[in-house]
Structure formats: C-alpha cells, structure tokens
Amino acid sequence: MSEEKKFDRGSALSIFGSDRREDFMSLAFALIIALGVYLAY
C-alpha cells in the first residue's frame, strides 16, 4: 500500500487564496464579534 492519503481542508470552498490568510481573518472576525458582544452587555 504505497498510496499516500492527503487531508483535505476544504480549500475549494474558501474565498481566500491561502489558509494562513483565512486563519487570520477568521481570528479577526471572532475578536470583533467578541468585542461587540462585550460592549453591548
């Protein structure tokens, strides 16, 4: 069995070209949402 399995992260559904940029943008959106919730209550 010389078949190598590669894990697919679903990059075909991503709007960003790189996974690193997608990770940073999702972190930024999470921080903005958390800040909004914190200031609202």
N, C-alpha and C positions, 0 to 999 in steps of 0.2 A: 504494500500500500504506500506508494510514493506520492499520493495525492495530498497536496497541502491545502488545508482549509483556511480561508481568509475571512475574518469577521467583517461583516458589512454594517456600517454605522448608519445606513440610510442616507448617504450623502446625495443621492439623486433627488431627495425631497428638500434639500437645503437651498436657501436663497443666497447663501454666501459661497464664495469660491474655496475658502479654506476652513477647516474645522477650528483652527485657533481663533479666527475672527468670529466665528459663530459662538464659540465658548465665551469670549469676552463680551459680546453683545448680549447674550442671554444673562450673564452676570450683571451687566449694567442695567438691563430691564428689571431684573429681580431687585436690585438695590433701589431703583426708582419707585417700584411698586411698594417696597417695604417702607421707604421714606414717606410716601403718600399716605399709607395706612397709619403710620406713626403720627403724622401731623394732623390727620383727620380725627383721631380719637384722643 
